[in-house]
Amino acid sequence: MPNNIRQEILIGGIKTDDLGNLQEWGKHLAKPEKEGFKITKPALTTSQIRKFFGEIKRIQADFEKNKGDIILLDPKIAYAVGRADRGSKIKDFYQQLSPLIREIGSDKSKFKNFVNIVESIVAYHKAAGGQ
């Protein structure tokens, strides 16, 4: 599993040194884990990402009106974890994003950096063949 996503990115934004780790997260989430021919951990699906990402973009569209909804991103993705196949990589996604969500508060700059983090992971997920 890739390194944890640093919370400092929320303050300073994504740096060149962070791109490799975000790319590793995209790749990790796009590929199922297997033991022999048996899938032990299903990949994160595009539809799982789309639901979460759509909510982020809704908040971003009218930040001042919707900033109170940022903290609700955590239970929404936790719900997706509960609905997913046991061991799905959405749990890995949640474990990385939950601490970041809790750190944002209602800070517009941190939220912008959070959006950039998620957009980067989504892009790398797609580039790695995420379905």
Contacts in CASP RR format, 6 or more apart in sequence:
PFRMAT RR
TARGET T0000
AUTHOR 0000-0000-0000
METHOD contacts of the structure
MODEL  1
MPNNIRQEILIGGIKTDDLGNLQEWGKHLAKPEKEGFKITKPALTTSQIR
KFFGEIKRIQADFEKNKGDIILLDPKIAYAVGRADRGSKIKDFYQQLSPL
IREIGSDKSKFKNFVNIVESIVAYHKAAGGQ
1 28 0 8 1.000
1 92 0 8 1.000
2 21 0 8 1.000
2 24 0 8 1.000
2 25 0 8 1.000
2 28 0 8 1.000
3 21 0 8 1.000
3 24 0 8 1.000
4 96 0 8 1.000
5 18 0 8 1.000
5 21 0 8 1.000
5 22 0 8 1.000
5 25 0 8 1.000
5 96 0 8 1.000
5 97 0 8 1.000
5 100 0 8 1.000
5 117 0 8 1.000
6 18 0 8 1.000
7 99 0 8 1.000
7 100 0 8 1.000
7 103 0 8 1.000
9 15 0 8 1.000
9 18 0 8 1.000
9 100 0 8 1.000
9 113 0 8 1.000
9 117 0 8 1.000
10 100 0 8 1.000
10 103 0 8 1.000
10 104 0 8 1.000
10 107 0 8 1.000
10 110 0 8 1.000
10 113 0 8 1.000
10 114 0 8 1.000
11 109 0 8 1.000
11 110 0 8 1.000
11 113 0 8 1.000
12 113 0 8 1.000
13 113 0 8 1.000
13 116 0 8 1.000
14 22 0 8 1.000
14 113 0 8 1.000
14 116 0 8 1.000
14 117 0 8 1.000
14 120 0 8 1.000
19 120 0 8 1.000
22 117 0 8 1.000
22 120 0 8 1.000
22 121 0 8 1.000
22 124 0 8 1.000
23 120 0 8 1.000
23 124 0 8 1.000
25 96 0 8 1.000
25 121 0 8 1.000
25 124 0 8 1.000
26 121 0 8 1.000
26 122 0 8 1.000
26 124 0 8 1.000
26 125 0 8 1.000
26 127 0 8 1.000
26 128 0 8 1.000
27 124 0 8 1.000
27 125 0 8 1.000
27 128 0 8 1.000
28 89 0 8 1.000
28 92 0 8 1.000
29 43 0 8 1.000
29 44 0 8 1.000
29 89 0 8 1.000
29 92 0 8 1.000
29 93 0 8 1.000
29 121 0 8 1.000
29 125 0 8 1.000
29 130 0 8 1.000
30 43 0 8 1.000
30 44 0 8 1.000
30 124 0 8 1.000
30 125 0 8 1.000
30 126 0 8 1.000
30 128 0 8 1.000
30 129 0 8 1.000
30 130 0 8 1.000
30 131 0 8 1.000
31 43 0 8 1.000
31 128 0 8 1.000
31 130 0 8 1.000
32 39 0 8 1.000
32 40 0 8 1.000
32 41 0 8 1.000
32 42 0 8 1.000
32 43 0 8 1.000
32 89 0 8 1.000
33 39 0 8 1.000
33 40 0 8 1.000
33 41 0 8 1.000
33 89 0 8 1.000
34 40 0 8 1.000
40 87 0 8 1.000
41 87 0 8 1.000
41 88 0 8 1.000
41 89 0 8 1.000
42 84 0 8 1.000
42 85 0 8 1.000
42 87 0 8 1.000
42 88 0 8 1.000
42 89 0 8 1.000
43 89 0 8 1.000
43 130 0 8 1.000
43 131 0 8 1.000
44 88 0 8 1.000
44 89 0 8 1.000
44 90 0 8 1.000
44 92 0 8 1.000
44 93 0 8 1.000
44 125 0 8 1.000
44 130 0 8 1.000
45 130 0 8 1.000
45 131 0 8 1.000
46 125 0 8 1.000
46 126 0 8 1.000
46 130 0 8 1.000
46 131 0 8 1.000
48 80 0 8 1.000
48 84 0 8 1.000
48 90 0 8 1.000
48 93 0 8 1.000
49 93 0 8 1.000
49 122 0 8 1.000
49 125 0 8 1.000
51 76 0 8 1.000
51 80 0 8 1.000
52 73 0 8 1.000
52 76 0 8 1.000
52 77 0 8 1.000
52 80 0 8 1.000
52 118 0 8 1.000
53 118 0 8 1.000
53 119 0 8 1.000
53 122 0 8 1.000
55 69 0 8 1.000
55 73 0 8 1.000
55 76 0 8 1.000
56 73 0 8 1.000
56 114 0 8 1.000
56 115 0 8 1.000
56 118 0 8 1.000
57 115 0 8 1.000
58 66 0 8 1.000
58 69 0 8 1.000
59 66 0 8 1.000
59 67 0 8 1.000
59 69 0 8 1.000
59 70 0 8 1.000
59 73 0 8 1.000
59 111 0 8 1.000
60 111 0 8 1.000
60 112 0 8 1.000
60 115 0 8 1.000
63 108 0 8 1.000
63 111 0 8 1.000
67 105 0 8 1.000
67 106 0 8 1.000
67 108 0 8 1.000
67 111 0 8 1.000
68 106 0 8 1.000
70 101 0 8 1.000
70 104 0 8 1.000
70 105 0 8 1.000
70 106 0 8 1.000
70 111 0 8 1.000
71 101 0 8 1.000
71 102 0 8 1.000
71 105 0 8 1.000
73 97 0 8 1.000
73 101 0 8 1.000
74 98 0 8 1.000
74 101 0 8 1.000
74 102 0 8 1.000
77 90 0 8 1.000
77 93 0 8 1.000
77 94 0 8 1.000
77 97 0 8 1.000
77 98 0 8 1.000
78 94 0 8 1.000
78 98 0 8 1.000
80 90 0 8 1.000
80 94 0 8 1.000
81 88 0 8 1.000
81 90 0 8 1.000
81 91 0 8 1.000
81 94 0 8 1.000
84 90 0 8 1.000
84 91 0 8 1.000
93 121 0 8 1.000
97 118 0 8 1.000
100 114 0 8 1.000
100 117 0 8 1.000
101 114 0 8 1.000
103 110 0 8 1.000
104 110 0 8 1.000
104 111 0 8 1.000
104 114 0 8 1.000
END
